[in-house]
Amino acid sequence: MGRGRRKPAHAKPLHAQPVNAKSASGSSATARLRPDGVVLGLAGLGLLITAYLTGSAWIGRVPAFCAEGTGCALVQQSQWSSLLGLPIALWGFLLFALIAVFAYQASSRLKRWRRLWVVAVFGASISLYLNAVVGFALGSYCVWGLLLLATLSAILFAVWLRRPVSAPGMGWTPWLLRSGSLGLVAVLALHLYASDLLSRPESPRLAALATHLEASGARYYGASWCPACQNQHRIFGAAWERLPYVECSPRGRGTPMAAVCANAGITSYPTWIIGNRRYEEVISAEELALLSGFDWEGHRR
């Protein structure tokens, strides 16, 4: 019987040589992960603005365009200028830094887009809320706040234009609902914090002091849009409504002063009249007790 013919030793399979898959995928990933120059540039602008505002807050310097009496000055002095004891601008700086990191690098184009979109929606929602609430509560706006809102809106629009065409499970309706819900939750949480809706129950000691001030004939003149007055309210917490408070601007900032305040010669807010003396400043609870003859130590609880 004849033997089968052997294949030549030099014979090779008839197919193409394998491509270096690692090299190909590496070059493709490099192309996909090129930094997003537009978003990175806008984030850089936000970093510069927030760094300037944070530095101004820490050294106690008034930022440009925030001269005394301007709307910007009111905003800078208001309760919305800080969060958890830190300047709100510092939180903005951290937000823009996060955007810059995501715009510079990511593990994939889709992951980058998702992260940038979520962070941009979060930041734009907070910025829109802050500008709206100070406009409503103080009747004014800050040029820096408006500039940051414009920057975040531009980032959001730029990210929207870069949405991957064939992103799986990325239909606009469910995606907008999810990201919009995140922005809404962030705004509600900030509103609860800034509005003192989560503050402690009324302090019996402060309530007794407020009642004593009312009974002694003291008067506290202020305005709803006055940041210093809000600071005075916050000293008393939930008991501030017991204070002998007189609203001097019932129709908002820029309207005529109430007659009762004009007759009392009020020229600045807050103004306390205790006995025959006038105090045009925010006064601590302990000092109010001393000025009005209230037994502060006797009501320790």
C-alpha positions in Angstrom: 0.0 0.0 0.0 1.2 3.5 -0.8 1.8 6.0 1.9 0.1 9.4 2.0 2.0 12.3 0.7 3.4 14.5 3.4 3.1 18.3 3.3 6.2 20.1 2.6 7.9 21.3 5.9 7.9 24.8 4.6 4.1 25.0 3.8 2.1 27.5 5.8 -1.7 28.0 6.2 -3.3 29.9 3.4 -4.5 32.9 5.4 -3.3 36.4 6.1 -0.8 37.0 8.8 -2.4 38.2 12.1 -2.5 41.9 12.7 -1.1 43.3 16.0 -4.4 43.8 17.6 -2.9 45.5 20.7 -1.2 48.1 18.5 -4.3 48.7 16.4 -6.6 49.2 19.4 -4.0 51.3 21.1 -3.8 53.7 18.2 -7.6 53.8 17.9 -8.0 54.5 21.7 -5.4 57.3 21.4 -7.5 59.0 18.7 -10.7 58.6 20.6 -9.3 60.0 23.8 -7.9 63.2 22.4 -8.7 66.0 24.9 -11.9 68.0 24.2 -10.4 71.4 23.6 -13.6 73.4 23.6 -14.9 72.0 26.9 -11.4 72.1 28.4 -11.1 75.8 27.5 -14.5 76.7 28.9 -13.6 74.7 32.1 -10.4 76.7 32.3 -12.3 80.0 32.1 -14.5 78.7 35.0 -11.5 77.8 37.0 -10.0 81.3 36.6 -13.2 83.0 37.7 -13.9 80.8 40.7 -10.3 80.9 41.8 -10.4 84.7 41.8 -13.7 84.8 43.7 -12.5 82.2 46.2 -9.3 84.2 46.8 -11.3 87.4 47.3 -13.5 85.7 49.8 -10.6 84.3 51.8 -8.7 87.5 52.1 -11.8 89.6 52.6 -11.4 91.6 49.5 -14.4 92.9 47.5 -14.3 91.4 44.0 -14.4 93.8 41.0 -17.8 95.2 40.1 -19.0 94.5 43.7 -18.8 98.0 45.1 -20.9 98.7 48.3 -24.6 99.1 47.5 -24.5 97.2 44.2 -26.4 94.1 43.6 -23.2 92.1 43.4 -22.2 93.3 46.9 -25.6 92.1 48.2 -25.1 88.7 46.8 -21.6 88.4 48.1 -22.8 89.3 51.6 -25.9 87.0 51.5 -26.4 83.5 52.9 -26.0 82.1 49.3 -22.4 83.1 49.1 -21.2 80.1 51.2 -22.0 76.5 51.6 -21.1 74.4 54.6 -18.8 77.2 55.8 -16.9 77.4 52.6 -17.2 80.0 49.8 -19.7 78.9 47.1 -17.0 79.9 44.6 -14.7 77.1 46.0 -17.3 74.5 45.3 -17.6 75.9 41.8 -13.8 75.6 41.4 -14.0 71.9 42.3 -16.8 71.5 39.8 -14.9 73.1 36.9 -11.8 71.0 37.9 -13.8 67.8 37.6 -15.1 68.9 34.2 -11.5 69.7 33.1 -10.4 66.2 34.2 -13.2 64.5 32.3 -12.6 66.6 29.2 -8.9 65.8 29.2 -9.1 62.0 29.7 -11.5 59.1 29.9 -11.5 55.4 29.3 -13.8 55.7 26.3 -15.6 58.4 24.3 -19.0 57.2 25.6 -17.9 57.3 29.2 -16.4 60.7 28.7 -19.7 62.0 27.3 -21.8 60.5 30.0 -19.6 62.0 32.8 -19.4 65.4 31.2 -23.1 65.6 30.6 -24.0 64.6 34.2 -21.6 67.0 35.8 -22.6 69.8 33.4 -26.3 69.3 34.1 -25.6 69.3 37.8 -23.5 72.5 37.7 -25.9 74.4 35.4 -28.8 73.5 37.6 -27.2 74.8 40.7 -26.0 77.9 39.0 -29.4 78.6 37.5 -31.0 78.1 41.0 -28.5 80.5 42.7 -29.0 83.2 40.2 -32.8 82.8 40.3 -33.1 82.7 44.0 -30.9 85.8 44.7 -32.8 87.6 41.9 -36.1 86.8 43.6 -35.0 87.3 47.2 -32.6 90.2 46.8 -34.1 91.8 43.7 -30.6 91.9 42.1 -28.0 89.9 40.3 -24.2 89.5 40.4 -22.2 89.8 37.2 -19.9 87.0 38.3 -22.8 84.6 39.0 -24.3 85.4 35.5 -20.9 84.9 33.9 -20.5 81.5 35.6 -24.0 80.5 34.5 -23.1 81.5 30.9 -19.9 79.4 31.1 -21.7 76.3 32.4 -24.5 76.7 29.8 -21.9 76.9 27.1 -20.2 73.7 28.4 -23.6 71.9 28.5 -24.3 73.0 24.9 -20.9 71.9 23.7 -21.3 68.5 25.4 -24.8 68.1 23.9 -23.3 68.6 20.4 -20.8 65.8 21.1 -23.4 63.2 22.0 -22.4 59.8 20.4 -24.6 59.0 17.5 -24.9 55.3 18.1 -24.6 55.2 21.9 -26.5 52.1 23.2 -29.4 52.8 25.5 -28.9 56.5 25.2 -32.3 57.6 24.0 -32.8 61.3 24.7 -36.1 61.0 26.6 -34.9 58.5 29.3 -31.5 60.1 29.5 -32.9 63.6 30.0 -35.3 62.4 32.6 -32.4 60.8 34.6 -30.0 63.7 34.3 -32.8 66.2 34.9 -33.8 64.4 38.0 -30.3 64.6 39.3 -30.2 68.4 38.8 -33.6 68.7 40.5 -32.5 66.7 43.5 -29.3 68.8 43.8 -31.4 72.1 43.7 -33.9 70.8 46.3 -31.1 69.8 48.7 -29.4 73.2 48.3 -32.7 75.0 48.8 -33.4 73.1 52.0 -30.0 73.9 53.4 -30.0 77.6 52.4 -33.6 78.2 53.6 -33.0 76.7 57.1 -35.9 74.3 56.5 -33.7 71.6 58.1 -32.7 73.8 61.1 -33.0 72.8 64.7 -36.3 73.3 66.7 -36.8 76.7 68.4 -34.4 77.3 71.2 -36.3 78.1 74.4 -33.6 80.5 75.5 -33.6 82.5 72.2 -37.4 82.4 72.2 -37.4 83.9 75.7 -35.0 86.6 74.7 -37.0 87.5 71.6 -40.2 87.8 73.7 -38.3 89.9 76.2 -37.2 92.3 73.5 -40.7 92.7 72.3 -42.1 93.3 75.8 -39.3 95.8 76.6 -40.3 98.0 73.6 -37.1 97.3 71.5 -37.5 97.5 67.8 -35.6 95.8 65.0 -35.8 97.4 61.6 -34.8 95.5 58.5 -35.6 94.6 54.9 -36.4 91.2 53.4 -33.6 91.6 50.8 -31.0 92.7 53.2 -28.2 90.0 53.6 -27.2 91.4 57.1 -30.8 91.1 58.2 -30.8 87.4 57.1 -27.7 86.9 59.2 -29.5 88.5 62.2 -32.4 86.1 61.7 -30.1 83.1 61.6 -28.7 84.0 65.0 -32.2 83.3 66.4 -33.0 80.4 64.2 -36.7 79.3 64.4 -37.2 81.9 67.2 -36.6 84.9 64.9 -40.3 85.3 64.2 -40.8 86.3 67.8 -38.5 89.3 67.4 -40.0 92.9 67.4 -39.2 93.0 63.6 -40.4 95.9 61.4 -40.2 95.3 57.6 -39.1 98.5 56.0 -39.3 97.4 52.4 -42.6 95.5 52.1 -42.7 95.9 48.3 -39.1 94.8 47.6 -35.7 96.4 46.9 -35.8 99.8 45.1 -39.3 100.7 46.4 -40.2 103.5 48.8 -39.4 102.8 52.5 -42.3 102.0 54.8 -43.6 105.1 56.6 -43.0 103.7 60.0 -39.3 103.3 59.2 -39.0 106.7 57.6 -40.6 108.3 60.6 -38.0 106.4 62.8 -35.2 107.9 60.8 -33.9 104.5 59.6 -31.0 104.8 57.1 -29.4 101.4 57.1 -30.4 97.8 57.8 -30.5 96.2 60.3 -31.1 98.9 62.9 -31.9 98.2 66.5 -33.5 100.7 68.8 -33.2 99.6 72.4 -34.2 102.0 75.1 -33.0 105.4 73.7 -30.0 104.0 71.9 -29.7 103.1 68.2 -27.5 100.3 66.9 -26.9 99.9 63.1 -25.4 96.5 63.0 -25.9 92.7 63.5 -25.9 92.1 67.2 -25.3 88.7 68.9 -27.9 87.2 71.2 -25.6 87.6 74.2 -25.1 91.3 73.5 -28.8 91.9 72.9 -29.5 90.3 76.3 -27.0 92.6 77.9 -28.4 95.7 76.2 -32.0 94.9 77.1 -31.5 93.7 80.6 -32.3 90.0 79.9 -31.1 87.3 82.3 -29.1 85.3 79.7 -27.4 83.0 82.2 -30.6 82.4 84.1 -32.2 81.0 81.0 -29.4 78.6 80.1 -30.9 75.3 78.8 
